């Protein structure tokens, strides 16, 4: 998918081929002759909804994943020394972040494996940077499947789960190293599998910590620009221990520039407090898959809806335990399933009035109305009544070609 800017006028066309079991939805912004209103011209193609999307799981396997999910629990400390347990040293009553992730992935990949063509990339990579395991991903753990058959997709999802289950919850052979988020995002952005025109392309970033491991971080020495993510950011970690917010957000923006959306899940206390929310919020907003809302209730306890943006104030998904992570993953999969009668629009694609939009079905034009369509604020174009039924009743053999043409003033 590609986005190109032009100095003329934009005509926004969207194609929906919807069926009860499968459908497709493409958006095509075409330049047309200048009209009375001067508008920017964007030429963009968004993958067909009926083509199963590509979803690369980018999973954090840094050493902090062996820390307890709830470090405040007395079960997580030695009764004699009070030292916090790690990995295999933690009892069953004190799940670590890694064991909780494995449990949540069991249910998610087992129940929802067919909604996307999923692959798996782990980070950090195995290469050393200044003697430490701090390099970004440099290889795929499992490629995206070639087959769109639901049974094949489910089998591939179970293979991903087996790979994750095969990483022990242990200081011997288990998660280790730093959190090179930015360089790992850059790596997945180079994968040809995630640069397709016929499918939606997504990266699901699941991290328990703040991004670091950037040896080219702009901070140096005792510079105030370094926000240390470790106990000490001197010596080897003079730069690599610094919070790499700029590098990670830039990597997400670069992916978005290639029409690859990034979904951000924070897992554990480090992403819920301190610098965590600001960093992950910036990444989620840049990634194009921020949490949407229409009321405060949509955002959950402790959060609120930014009504002007139609987004939760916490743009990313946050999970404090296994159940919350499983719930976040379900919410994400449900957004992928979508609604054939709802064509989502980005905020900058909304016309100021329905009079500047027109819906065509197989070439026949319809104005807005109770039995045709309406603009759904902060969401997109919603087909209604008989027009929605017409789209729902279509099939790949007899598609309903739906175009939404929109003029957007500068």
C-alpha positions as CSV (number, residue, x, y, z in Angstrom):
1,X,0.0,0.0,0.0
2,X,1.2,3.5,-0.7
3,X,0.3,7.1,0.1
4,X,1.2,9.9,-2.3
5,X,0.4,13.6,-1.9
6,X,-0.6,15.8,-4.9
7,X,-1.2,19.5,-5.2
8,X,-4.7,19.2,-6.7
9,X,-8.1,17.8,-5.7
10,X,-9.0,14.5,-4.0
11,X,-11.7,12.1,-4.9
12,X,-12.1,9.4,-2.2
13,X,-13.4,6.0,-3.5
14,X,-14.0,3.0,-1.3
15,X,-14.8,-0.4,-2.6
16,X,-16.6,-2.9,-0.4
17,X,-17.3,-6.5,-1.6
18,X,-19.0,-7.9,1.4
19,X,-20.4,-11.4,2.1
20,X,-21.8,-13.1,5.1
21,X,-18.6,-15.2,5.4
22,X,-16.1,-13.0,3.6
23,X,-15.9,-9.6,2.1
24,X,-13.5,-7.0,0.9
25,X,-13.0,-3.3,1.4
26,X,-10.6,-1.1,-0.6
27,X,-10.1,2.6,-0.4
28,X,-8.7,4.4,-3.4
29,X,-8.0,8.1,-3.4
30,X,-7.9,9.4,-7.0
31,X,-6.9,12.8,-8.3
32,X,-9.7,14.6,-10.3
33,X,-10.0,18.0,-11.9
34,X,-10.0,21.0,-9.5
35,X,-13.5,21.8,-8.2
36,X,-14.9,24.9,-6.6
37,X,-13.3,23.9,-3.3
38,X,-9.6,23.5,-3.2
39,X,-8.7,20.2,-1.5
40,X,-5.5,18.2,-1.0
41,X,-5.1,15.2,-3.3
42,X,-4.2,11.8,-1.7
43,X,-3.8,8.6,-3.7
44,X,-4.0,5.7,-1.4
45,X,-4.9,2.0,-1.5
46,X,-6.0,0.1,1.6
47,X,-6.1,-3.6,1.3
48,X,-9.3,-5.5,0.6
49,X,-11.2,-6.5,3.8
50,X,-11.9,-9.9,2.3
51,X,-8.2,-10.6,2.0
52,X,-7.1,-11.9,5.4
53,X,-4.7,-9.3,6.9
54,X,-1.1,-9.8,7.7
55,X,-0.2,-9.6,11.4
56,X,3.4,-9.8,12.6
57,X,3.6,-10.5,16.3
58,X,6.7,-8.6,17.7
59,X,7.2,-10.1,21.2
60,X,9.5,-8.7,23.9
61,X,11.7,-11.5,25.3
62,X,14.0,-9.2,27.4
63,X,15.2,-10.2,30.8
64,X,12.6,-8.2,32.6
65,X,9.9,-10.6,31.4
66,X,11.2,-13.0,34.1
67,X,10.1,-10.5,36.8
68,X,6.9,-11.2,38.8
69,X,3.7,-9.9,37.3
70,X,2.8,-8.4,40.7
71,X,6.1,-7.6,42.6
72,X,4.1,-6.3,45.6
73,X,2.8,-9.8,46.3
74,X,4.4,-11.5,49.4
75,X,4.4,-14.7,47.4
76,X,7.0,-13.2,45.1
77,X,9.6,-12.6,47.9
78,X,11.8,-15.0,49.8
79,X,10.3,-15.4,53.3
80,X,13.8,-15.3,54.8
81,X,15.7,-12.7,52.8
82,X,12.8,-10.7,51.2
83,X,14.5,-10.9,47.8
84,X,12.2,-10.7,44.8
85,X,12.1,-13.9,42.8
86,X,12.8,-14.3,39.1
87,X,11.9,-16.9,36.5
88,X,12.1,-20.4,37.8
89,X,12.6,-19.1,41.3
90,X,9.0,-17.9,41.5
91,X,6.4,-20.2,42.9
92,X,3.1,-21.0,41.0
93,X,1.4,-18.4,43.2
94,X,3.7,-15.7,41.7
95,X,3.3,-15.8,37.9
96,X,6.1,-13.9,36.0
97,X,5.4,-11.7,33.1
98,X,6.6,-14.4,30.8
99,X,4.4,-17.2,32.3
100,X,1.4,-14.9,32.2
101,X,2.1,-14.0,28.5
102,X,2.3,-17.7,27.7
103,X,-1.0,-18.3,29.4
104,X,-2.8,-15.4,27.6
105,X,-1.3,-16.5,24.2
106,X,-2.7,-20.0,24.8
107,X,-6.2,-18.8,24.8
108,X,-5.7,-16.1,22.1
109,X,-3.9,-18.2,19.5
110,X,-6.1,-21.2,20.2
111,X,-9.4,-19.3,19.8
112,X,-8.6,-16.5,17.4
113,X,-6.0,-18.0,15.1
114,X,-7.9,-17.6,11.9
115,X,-8.6,-13.9,11.8
116,X,-5.2,-13.0,10.4
117,X,-2.1,-14.4,8.7
118,X,0.2,-14.3,11.7
119,X,4.0,-14.5,11.9
120,X,6.3,-14.2,14.9
121,X,9.4,-12.1,15.6
122,X,11.2,-12.0,18.9
123,X,13.4,-9.3,20.3
124,X,16.1,-8.7,21.3
125,X,18.1,-10.6,18.7
126,X,20.9,-12.9,19.7
127,X,23.7,-10.6,18.5
128,X,25.7,-8.7,21.2
129,X,26.2,-4.9,21.3
130,X,29.1,-3.8,23.3
131,X,29.1,-7.2,25.0
132,X,25.4,-7.2,25.9
133,X,22.4,-8.8,24.2
134,X,21.0,-5.5,23.1
135,X,20.6,-5.8,19.4
136,X,17.3,-5.6,17.6
137,X,15.5,-8.5,15.8
138,X,17.4,-9.8,12.8
139,X,15.5,-12.9,11.8
140,X,11.9,-14.3,11.8
141,X,11.0,-16.9,14.2
142,X,8.0,-17.9,12.0
143,X,7.1,-16.5,8.7
144,X,3.5,-15.5,7.7
145,X,1.6,-18.5,6.3
146,X,1.0,-18.7,2.6
147,X,-2.5,-20.3,2.9
148,X,-5.6,-18.3,3.7
149,X,-7.6,-21.5,4.6
150,X,-9.0,-21.0,8.1
151,X,-7.8,-24.5,9.2
152,X,-4.3,-23.7,7.9
153,X,-4.3,-20.3,9.7
154,X,-5.4,-22.0,13.0
155,X,-2.6,-24.6,12.6
156,X,-0.1,-21.9,12.0
157,X,-1.3,-20.0,15.1
158,X,-0.8,-23.1,17.2
159,X,2.7,-23.4,15.8
160,X,3.4,-19.8,17.0
161,X,2.0,-20.7,20.4
162,X,4.3,-23.8,20.5
163,X,7.3,-21.5,19.8
164,X,6.4,-19.2,22.6
165,X,5.7,-22.2,24.9
166,X,9.2,-23.5,24.0
167,X,10.9,-20.5,25.6
168,X,11.4,-21.5,29.3
169,X,10.3,-19.3,32.2
170,X,13.9,-19.5,33.4
171,X,17.1,-17.6,33.8
172,X,18.7,-20.5,31.9
173,X,17.6,-20.3,28.3
174,X,14.7,-18.0,28.9
175,X,14.1,-14.3,28.2
176,X,17.2,-12.2,28.5
177,X,18.8,-8.9,27.4
178,X,17.5,-5.4,26.8
179,X,14.6,-3.8,24.9
180,X,15.7,-2.7,21.5
181,X,12.2,-1.7,20.4
182,X,13.2,0.9,17.7
183,X,15.7,-1.3,15.8
184,X,13.3,-4.3,16.0
185,X,10.5,-2.3,14.5
186,X,12.9,-1.2,11.8
187,X,13.7,-4.8,11.0
188,X,10.1,-5.9,10.6
189,X,9.5,-2.9,8.3
190,X,12.0,-4.4,5.9
191,X,10.0,-7.7,5.5
192,X,8.6,-8.0,2.0
193,X,5.7,-9.9,3.5
194,X,4.5,-6.8,5.2
195,X,4.6,-4.6,2.1
196,X,1.6,-5.8,0.2
197,X,-1.1,-3.9,-1.8
198,X,-3.8,-6.6,-1.6
199,X,-3.9,-7.0,2.3
200,X,-3.8,-4.9,5.4
201,X,-0.4,-5.1,7.1
202,X,0.0,-4.8,10.8
203,X,2.6,-5.3,13.6
204,X,1.4,-6.2,17.0
205,X,4.1,-5.0,19.5
206,X,3.8,-6.7,22.9
207,X,6.3,-5.2,25.4
208,X,6.8,-5.2,29.1
209,X,9.4,-2.5,29.3
210,X,10.6,0.9,28.1
211,X,12.6,1.0,24.8
212,X,16.4,1.3,25.2
213,X,19.5,-0.4,23.6
214,X,20.0,2.5,21.1
215,X,23.8,2.9,21.0
216,X,23.2,6.0,18.8
217,X,21.0,7.7,21.4
218,X,21.4,11.4,21.3
219,X,22.2,11.5,25.0
220,X,25.8,11.2,26.2
221,X,27.4,11.0,29.6
222,X,25.4,12.8,32.3
223,X,23.3,14.7,29.7
224,X,19.9,15.6,30.9
225,X,18.6,14.2,27.6
226,X,19.2,10.7,29.0
227,X,16.2,9.3,30.9
228,X,17.8,6.1,32.3
229,X,15.7,2.9,32.2
230,X,18.2,1.0,34.3
231,X,19.7,1.3,37.8
232,X,22.8,2.9,36.2
233,X,23.4,4.3,32.7
234,X,27.2,4.7,33.0
235,X,29.9,2.7,31.3
236,X,28.7,0.3,28.7
237,X,25.2,1.6,29.1
238,X,26.1,5.3,28.8
239,X,23.8,5.5,25.8
240,X,22.1,2.1,25.5
241,X,20.4,2.4,28.9
242,X,18.7,5.6,27.9
243,X,15.0,5.7,27.1
244,X,14.7,5.5,23.4
245,X,11.4,7.2,22.9
246,X,12.4,9.2,19.8
247,X,13.9,6.3,18.0
248,X,11.0,4.0,18.7
249,X,8.3,6.6,17.7
250,X,10.3,7.3,14.5
251,X,10.4,3.6,13.7
252,X,6.6,3.4,14.1
253,X,6.1,6.5,11.9
254,X,8.3,4.9,9.2
255,X,6.2,1.8,9.3
256,X,3.0,3.9,9.0
257,X,4.6,5.6,6.0
258,X,4.7,2.2,4.3
259,X,1.0,1.7,5.3
260,X,2.0,-0.8,8.1
261,X,0.0,-0.1,11.2
262,X,1.4,-0.8,14.6
263,X,-0.7,-2.0,17.5
264,X,0.9,-1.4,20.9
265,X,0.3,-3.5,24.0
266,X,2.0,-2.6,27.3
267,X,2.3,-5.5,29.7
268,X,3.2,-5.0,33.4
269,X,3.9,-2.1,35.8
270,X,6.8,-0.6,33.8
271,X,4.5,0.4,30.9
272,X,1.7,1.6,33.2
273,X,3.7,4.1,35.3
274,X,6.5,6.6,35.1
275,X,7.6,7.3,31.5
276,X,5.7,4.3,30.2
277,X,2.3,5.8,29.3
278,X,3.7,8.8,27.5
279,X,6.1,6.6,25.4
280,X,3.6,4.0,24.5
281,X,0.9,6.6,23.8
282,X,3.1,8.3,21.3
283,X,3.9,5.0,19.6
284,X,0.2,3.9,19.5
285,X,-1.0,7.2,18.1
286,X,1.8,7.2,15.4
287,X,0.9,3.6,14.6
288,X,-2.6,4.3,13.4
289,X,-4.3,1.7,15.6
290,X,-5.1,3.7,18.7
291,X,-8.0,2.7,21.0
292,X,-11.2,4.2,19.7
293,X,-14.2,5.3,21.8
294,X,-17.4,7.3,21.8
295,X,-18.0,7.4,25.5
296,X,-15.9,7.1,28.7
297,X,-17.3,3.6,29.2
298,X,-15.6,2.4,26.0
299,X,-12.2,3.1,27.5
300,X,-12.6,1.2,30.8
301,X,-11.9,1.9,34.4
302,X,-9.3,4.6,35.1
303,X,-9.4,6.0,31.5
304,X,-11.6,8.5,29.6
305,X,-12.6,9.2,26.1
306,X,-11.0,12.1,24.2
307,X,-14.3,13.0,22.5
308,X,-12.7,15.5,20.1
309,X,-10.4,12.8,18.7
310,X,-12.7,9.8,19.2
311,X,-9.8,8.0,21.0
312,X,-9.2,6.9,24.6
313,X,-6.8,9.0,26.5
314,X,-4.6,5.9,26.9
315,X,-4.1,5.2,23.2
316,X,-2.4,1.9,23.7
317,X,-3.6,-1.4,25.2
318,X,-2.4,-2.0,28.8
319,X,-2.6,-5.3,30.7
320,X,-1.6,-5.8,34.3
321,X,-2.1,-9.6,34.4
322,X,-2.8,-12.7,32.2
323,X,-6.6,-12.1,32.1
324,X,-6.2,-8.5,31.1
325,X,-3.8,-9.4,28.3
326,X,-6.1,-12.1,27.0
327,X,-8.9,-9.5,27.0
328,X,-6.8,-6.9,25.1
329,X,-5.9,-9.5,22.5
330,X,-9.6,-10.3,22.1
331,X,-10.5,-6.6,21.6
332,X,-7.9,-6.3,18.9
333,X,-9.1,-9.4,17.0
334,X,-12.7,-8.1,17.2
335,X,-11.6,-4.8,15.5
336,X,-10.1,-6.9,12.7
337,X,-13.4,-8.7,12.1
338,X,-15.1,-5.4,11.3
339,X,-18.5,-4.6,9.9
340,X,-19.3,-4.7,6.1
341,X,-21.7,-1.8,6.5
342,X,-19.1,0.5,8.2
343,X,-16.3,2.1,6.2
344,X,-13.9,3.7,8.7
345,X,-12.3,7.0,7.8
346,X,-9.2,8.7,9.3
347,X,-9.9,12.0,11.0
348,X,-8.4,14.0,8.1
349,X,-10.7,12.1,5.6
350,X,-14.0,13.4,7.0
351,X,-15.9,15.9,4.9
352,X,-17.3,18.9,6.8
353,X,-20.8,18.0,5.6
354,X,-22.6,14.9,4.2
355,X,-23.4,17.1,1.2
356,X,-19.7,16.8,0.3
357,X,-20.0,13.0,0.2
358,X,-21.8,10.6,-2.0
359,X,-22.1,6.8,-1.9
360,X,-22.4,4.8,-5.1
361,X,-23.4,1.1,-5.2
362,X,-22.6,-0.6,-8.5
363,X,-22.5,2.9,-10.1
364,X,-25.9,4.0,-8.6
365,X,-25.6,7.1,-6.4
366,X,-27.2,7.6,-3.0
367,X,-27.4,10.7,-0.8
368,X,-27.4,10.4,2.9
369,X,-30.7,9.2,4.5
370,X,-32.3,6.8,7.0
371,X,-32.4,4.0,4.4
372,X,-29.0,4.7,2.7
373,X,-26.1,6.0,4.8
374,X,-24.9,8.5,7.3
375,X,-21.6,9.9,8.5
376,X,-20.8,8.4,11.9
377,X,-18.9,11.0,13.9
378,X,-15.2,10.1,14.5
379,X,-15.8,6.7,12.8
380,X,-16.7,6.8,9.1
381,X,-19.5,6.1,6.7
382,X,-22.2,3.8,8.0
383,X,-24.6,2.1,5.5
384,X,-28.2,1.8,6.7
385,X,-31.4,-0.1,6.0
386,X,-31.8,-1.6,2.6
387,X,-28.4,-0.4,1.4
388,X,-26.7,-2.2,4.2
389,X,-28.7,-5.3,3.5
390,X,-27.7,-5.2,-0.1
391,X,-24.0,-5.2,0.8
392,X,-24.5,-7.9,3.4
393,X,-26.2,-10.1,0.9
394,X,-23.5,-9.8,-1.7
395,X,-20.9,-12.5,-2.4
396,X,-17.4,-12.7,-4.0
397,X,-19.2,-14.0,-7.1
398,X,-21.8,-11.2,-7.0
399,X,-20.0,-8.3,-5.2
400,X,-21.6,-5.0,-4.3
401,X,-19.2,-2.3,-5.5
402,X,-19.5,0.5,-3.1
403,X,-17.7,3.8,-3.7
404,X,-17.7,6.7,-1.2
405,X,-16.6,9.9,-2.9
406,X,-15.6,12.8,-0.6
407,X,-14.5,16.3,-1.1
408,X,-12.4,17.7,1.8
409,X,-11.6,21.4,1.9
410,X,-8.1,22.5,2.9
